[in-house]
């Protein structure tokens, strides 16, 4: 007799899977491991914004009881004002829901929207939250290509070829994880037209919307598709380095009839889970108001700016790798030019030999076996060292393979 549900058998995370626990085992024995597997800024010395610290100290008593299942009104108002300021129109407080990170938001939405047999369009590569939530719901994952030769932009013709009468939702991750690219307005409009013509709901994961480097602009999907049902997701985990606060939200926009039905479904699910973390909700207005904390990381001399610069310089020296420069966030997704028999094996052996933990490309459902993701969060000198070590390992690895 199997005691676990059948649906759990396909669930797997390469971000926090076997290699992650091996790394923890090394650390328990006093062996240092550089964990470049997950975007957790606090691990690398990014501190709490002073604005958040002050709000936290001033409001603890407000967080003793359950909050509104949708989220505290003051926090939702701050979120609403923020998204109105980005150009999203015709949204109200009733369209805003707060969750324990975008991870919980994804779980809520898959429960509300996905039926067994529904087809959900996901980017390839994709953040595994969306593929695993789709699997758990019994819906079918259908992957549309993001073209590395075209700056990792979605392949519009491929998306069109995948749409069927069973296609219900499309996930767009912009800025993208794991590639770090930002999509153009033209690409977003083409995706919007596909959704419009086929009555598809768009789930737009925009958690990195404020971590965009100079020269690029993030365009909220809902602003190019005001008539299409869009659920925009964001939060403070990355922009304000508050991963442990589990602060995420969603905003419903577009077709009011569809939006109303989805809103009613979400209300049922959030009521069951009672409320999001109330202490987290107390700091949302202060954090959203504090734009300078994030901007300081992105400008010349800021940590994310300098670390990205160091990573590019180090990667440029490795003959066996190619990569697309990231526009946003703190990820980069290099390709091994000679190919790999198994990206999982490559990442495993790198961990065992160099004590550096990466995530293989197949952990993001990239099917060519040739990629891996690097987190650009360590200080520039440590990041330079790590990439040099990866290059040294790759050279020896290829030599053993006769490449």
N, C-alpha and C positions, 0 to 999 in steps of 0.2 A: 504493500500500500504506500503510495506517495503522499506525504503529508503537506508538501508545498503545492500550490496551484500550478497547473500546467503552464499558464502564461508566464511564470517567472523563469522558466528554463532558458529563454532566449535573452534574458536581461543581463547585460555585462557593461562594465565601465573600465575602459583602459586608462582613464584619468585617475581613478582611485581603485584600481584592481590589484592583481597579483604583484606587479612591480612596485606599486605604492607600499604594500605591506612588507615587501622585501626591504624597501628603503627604511621603513620604520624599524624593522628588525636590526638593520645595520646600526641605526642611531641608538637603539637600546643597548648596543654593545660598545658605544662610544666611537663609532665610525661615522665621520661626517659625510653626508650626502647632500649634493646640491639638487634640490627638488624643483625642476623646471616643468613640472607636470600640471600645475594648477595656478590660475590667476588670483593669488591671494596676497595682496600688497603688504599686509601686516607682517607676513613671514620675512619680508625683506626690508623691514624698518620704516615703512610708510606709517606715519602716526595719525591719530585722530585729529581732525580739524578742530581748532580752538572754538569755533562757532558751535560745533556739535557737543563738545565737552561742556560748554556753558549751558546749553539747552538741557543736557542730560542732568546736570547738577540742579537746575532750577525747577525741574518738572517731575521728579520721581513719584510724588504722591498722586499725580494724575494717571499713573500707570498701574495702580494697584488692582483695579478691577478689570473685567472684560470691557473691551471697547465695542462700538458698533461693528457688527459682522462685516460691513463694507469697509471699515476703517474709520478712525476718528475724523470728525468733520473738519477740524482745523488742518489736519494733514492732507485730507482729500482736496480741500480748497487750495492749498499751496500747490499740489500736483496739477489741479485743473488750471490754475493761473499760469503755471509753467508751460503746459502744452498749448494753451491758447496763445502764449507769447511766441511759440514756434510756428504758428500759422494754422494749426488745426482749428476748424470752425465748427460751430453748431454743436458743441459738447457742453454738458452740464455736470453738476456735482453727482447726479445719479448715474453718470457714465464712468465714474472712477471707483475702482476697487483696489484695496491694499492687501498684499499677501506677504507671507514669510519668504521673500525672495521670488525672483522670476521662476525658480524651480517649482514652488508651490503654485504659482499662477499657471504654469504649464500643466500641472496635474489637474487643477480646477477646470481648465479649458478642455482638456482631453475628456474629462468626465462629462462635461456639459455638451460638447459638440460631436464627439466621435462615436459612431456606431460601428459594430463589427461589419466589415465589408466596405465601409467608406474608404476612399482613396485620399491620402494626404500627401501633397507634393512637398518634398523637402529638398533643400540644396545639398549638393554633394561637392565638397565635404560639408558636413553639418555638425552642429553641436549636439552631442549624444542625448541631451535632455529630450529633444524633440523626437528622435528616433525611438528612444526607449518608452516614452509616454505613449506614442502611437502604437507600439507593440503591445503594451499593457492594456490598451483600450480594445484591442482586437481589430482595429482598423489596419489598413494596408499601407505600408510605406512605399512611396514612389519617388525616386530620386532624380532631380533635374541637375544637369551638369553645370558647374561653374568652370569657365574656361581659363586655365592658367595662362594660355598664350594671349588672352585678352584681359590681362590684369585680374583674373579670377572673377570676372563679371558673369552673371547668369547667362546661359545660352538660351536666348528667347525662342529660337526655332525648336530646340529640344523640349522646352516647356510646352509649347503648343502641341507637339507630337504626343505628349503624355496625357493630355486632358481627355477624360472620358465622362460619360453621364454619372459615373460614381465619384468623380472628383468633388470633394466637399470643401477642403481648405488647402491653402498654400502658405507655407512658412517662409518668411523672408528674414534673414539675419543681416542687419545693416546698421552700423558697421559690423563687419563679419568676424565671426570666430569660427574657424581657426586662422583665417588668412590675413586679417587686419586691414582689409580693403574697404573703401567707401564707394557705394554705387552712385552712378550719375543720375541726374533727373530724367534723362532720356530712357535709361534702363528701367527706372521705376515706373515711368509712364507706360512703357510697353507691357510690363507685368500687370499694371493696373487694367489695361485694356483687355488682357486675357481674362482676368478675374471678372471684369464687367460683362464680357460677352458670354461667360459660362457660369455666372451666378456662384462664384467661388468666394468664400470668406478668406480674408488675408490676415494672418497672424504675424505681426511685424515686431520682431525682437530687436529693440533699439537700446539695449542696456549700455552700450558704449557711445551713445549719441553725443556726450559732452567731452569725450576723449579723442577729439579729431585734431590732427596737427595742421599748422598753418599751410595754406595752399589748397586745402580741401574743405568742403562744406557738407555737413550732413543734412539731408532733406528728409523730413518725416514722411513716411509713406502716405499717411492719411491726408497730407496736403496736396498730393497729386491725384488723389482718388476720393474726393469728398462725397461721392455718391455710392461708393463701394463699401460694403461692411468690412471695417478694419478694426482689429484689436491691437493697439499699440502697447508694448510692454517696455518698462524701463525700471530704474531703481537707483540706489546709492552705493551698492556694493563696490563698484569699480570707480565711478567718478569721485567719490569721497572716501574710498579705501575702507569701507565699512562692511566687509563681507560677513563678519560674525553677527552683525545686527539683523541680517536676513530681511532686508528692506527692499521690496519690489512692489510693482503695481501694474495695473492695466487700465487702459482708457478705451471705451467703445465709441466708434464714430461711424458715419456713413448712413446707409439706408435705415430709416427710423423703424420701419416695420420689423426688419430682421434684428436690428439692435434691441428693440423692446423684448423680443422673444428670448434673445441670448441673455439679456439683463435679468429676466425672470428666472432663467435657469441657473445663472450664477448666484442669484440671491438664495436659492434653495441649498446650493452646495456650501456657500460660505456660512450659512446659518448652522449647518451641521457641525462644522469645525469651530464654532463659537466666535472666535475673533483672531486676528493676527496679533503678533507680539505688541503689546500696548506701550512698552517702554521705547521700542523702536519708533513708534508713530509720533512720539513727543518731539523727536529731533528733526523730523522731515521739513517743517517750515524753515528752520534755521539753516539746514544743509542746502536746501534748494536756493535760498537767498544768497548763500556764500558761493559765488561763482569764482572768486579769486583763488581759492584753494586749488581748484582743478586747473585753471589757466596757468598757474605758476609752475605746474609740473610739465606743461606742454611747450613753454617758450624756451628759447635758448638759455642754457644754464640750469633749467629745470631738470629734475631727475629723469622723467620719461623721455624728454628730448635728447638728453645726453646719452642715455642708455640705448635708445634706438640708433643714434649716430654710431656708437661703439659697436653695436651688433652688426650694422651694415658693413663697417670697415673690416671687422673680423671675418664675416662671411665672404666678402669680396676676395679674400686671400686663399680661400679653399677651392681648389680647382675641381674637386669632385661634386660640388654643390651648385645649384642654381636657386634663385628665389625671387619672388615679387616683393618689392618694398612695401611695407605696411603704411597705410594712410592714417590709421587710428589704432586705438586700444594698445595692447602690449603683447601682441602675438606676431609670429612670423612662421611661415609654413614652407621650409626648404624642401627641395627635391634632390635625391641622389641621382646624378646624371647617368651613372652606369646601371641604375636599377638595383633592386634588392630581391632576393628570393623570398624573403619574409621581413617586412618592416618590424614585426613584433620581435623576431629573433634579434635583429639589429639593436633595437632599443633595450632588450633584455641583456644582451652581452655588453652593451655600453654601460649599463648600470653596474653590472658585476665587476667590470674591469676599471672603469673610471669613476664610479660612484656619482654619476650624473643621471638624473631621472628625466626622461622625455616621454611624450605620448606619440605612438605610431600613427601614421595617417589613417590607417584602417580603423583606429579608435574614433575617427570622425567620419567613418563610412566612405572614405576615399578608397576607391577600389583598385588603384594601380600598384599598391605596395611599395611606392618609392618615396613617400613623404614622411615627415615628422614635424611636430609643432614645438617651437621653443618659446618659453615665457621670457619677456624682456624686462623683468622686474629687478634682478640683482643690480648692485652698483656697477657702473661702467667697467671698472677694472676687473671685477669678478666675472662679469658677463664676457669680457674679452678673453679671459683665461678659459672659461668653460667652452666657448666656441672653438678656441684653438685646440682644446682637448678633444672635442668632437671631431675636428678635422684630422688630428693625429690618429684617432681611433679608426676613422673612415679609411684613411690611407692604408693602414695595416689590414683592415677588414677586406678591402678590395684586393690587396696584394695576395692574401690567403685564398681569395676566390679566383685569382688569376686574371683580374680585371685591370 
